[in-house]
Amino acid sequence: MKLSDYLDSTYLKNSKQSGLSDSKTLEKVHALTEEAISNGFFAVMIRPDYVRSVRMLIEEKNAIVKLGTVIDFPEGKGTVTEKISEAQKAIGDGADELDFVVDYTAFKKGNEEKVREEVELCSRLGLKEEKVVKWIIETAALTDDEIAKLSLLIKEIYLEKLSAFPVENIFVKSSTGFFETVDGKPNGANEHVIKIMLENASPLPVKAAGGVKTKAEAEAMISLGVKRIGTSSALQIVLGEEVKNNY
């Protein structure tokens, strides 16, 4: 198992969240990209605002690292039209992968039709353009039963509407890493929720994101069956170092 092949090196803070200027944030994103290239990580995952600049950097370096971005991040409450518009721009700017935040709030309220519409139409857009599409379900906001049902729903939409496209190109993904929990509860991937996702999403692949901080945790996720891991600590993980940041 080559750990770097599973890792999406991630930086998803905007300037306000990072406390840095726009130019300093862009510098940080470029440094992340250089690090991903140097260490053979599968992908770099960044905000849409930086996609065009990072695409130019990747081409400049003649690198093979994939470029991913997030859509309707982090709450997923946008309309289907808004999601599609943001995705179209990201594709035009050079993104290889689109990680959509599903409208998990609508799902929790029983509005399954909104979820069905956005998953079908947004996935079709990305898949037709030969992009990889991932659906972030925000496990920390859901009960175990809701995690199972939403993972199953995304699978059913693929099987019913999108099965002409390669199954390996549409993922169910655990978390944004930005959901605020109470009482210090984890807000991202853990073995319990990943097992529920794997049981209900298969044959769709699963991406574990949010909270994977150590080499042992990453290897455990891969052993469970995840195909990708999103982490802001990719270099420390492959080096087996202690991760001290909270993001």
Order of alpha helices (4+ residues) and beta strands (2+ residues): beta-alpha-alpha-beta-alpha-beta-alpha-beta-alpha-alpha-beta-alpha-beta-alpha-beta-alpha-beta-alpha
